[in-house]
Amino acid sequence: MLAAELKRKAVHLIMGCFCLTFPWIFSTPTPVDLLALISLSLLLAIRWFKPALGQILHSVERLSFGELLFPVAVAIVFRLAHGDLSHYLPAIAVLTFADTAGALIGKRYGKHLYRTNAGTKSLEGSLAVFLVSFFIVLLSGIGSDPLTNLLIAVVVALVATMAEGILGAGIDNLVLPIAVAGLIFFLRDLTWNDLLLRISLIAVLSLILFTVRRLTSLNGGGLLSATVFAYLAFALGGPSYLIAPSLLFAIHLATTHRYCALAKMEHSADSIAAVVLPGLVWITLKTSSDLPAETCFHGFTLTLMAQAAFLHSATRAHLQLPCGLLLGAVKITIIALSCFQWWLIPIAGILLLATIPLTGSLKRPEQTIFAFLFSLLALIP
């Protein structure tokens, strides 16, 4: 198994080192896009016909689309960087070296394991990803002074490590470099205090979540996903965007941890994603659209009110308990109070309360869609 991983990562390293030279070879994104298209076509042919090289790429017994997503990620990051080496080089270097180090160290020395959607990963492999990512960003000299540069490297390495720990099937090859490039863009102009606040937030969130992990059904991937979402909510939305998700987590934990039937279940990153994706849409709109910030915050809160109702009804249905309208009303109202909008509590609360007896059988994608559709109430003048 280790020999197969070595062969795959040798190909990964060669591709990555070649892509690191692109800023000195190409002055526009078009040639890189064409190379990505050609590479993708060739890799798809290899995947289909599986000649000798295909055996190298597919000899590891797990589903992976990493080699297909690699050229796509490079093309996207090259476009996003707009010729800025401090964005492009660290992103591709983390993809090339940190991802490789994590896989090989985890395979060879991984003893302390945790479960994610990707299967089983190790703390040793994650530590390798952190250290390599940290030194890559540190040596890139992104910050205006040594301390700022050090703090940026810590934040980027922490988030990159969590992202790599969550993602599987080679999807980290796409998400990891884009996330690193985006983080560098948002972090490079922050002050020491802002950067220290972000590091402290990640540390506190991780401590809280992993302290209560025995009370939840979340596995390692689920806990990492919750931490990443909370960081994004704070970094892109602001402190107020942490109130509703914290309340939802605390309420759900307080009202479900005593049920043994739930303790036997395991939820990972996909469960967290189903809950938070509608809210992330509103956070994105806040940072990238002309919508009023207040509207985006109300939409964000509405998604979590809806998820409180859906989680309540689904949990009660799974436990074969009555729908519990009074308890559901309390949960919805607590989340609504975090929004401080007078019309939101009665109107949204009544609408959601009426759905509780009907939504116990909703699947996660359906919950996500309905939560976002419900949140469009925020657009009402």
Summary of the structure (lengths in Angstrom):
residues: 381
radius of gyration: 22.1
end to end distance: 59.3
largest distance: 65.8
contacts: 1288
relative contact order: 0.07
helix: 78%
strand: 3%
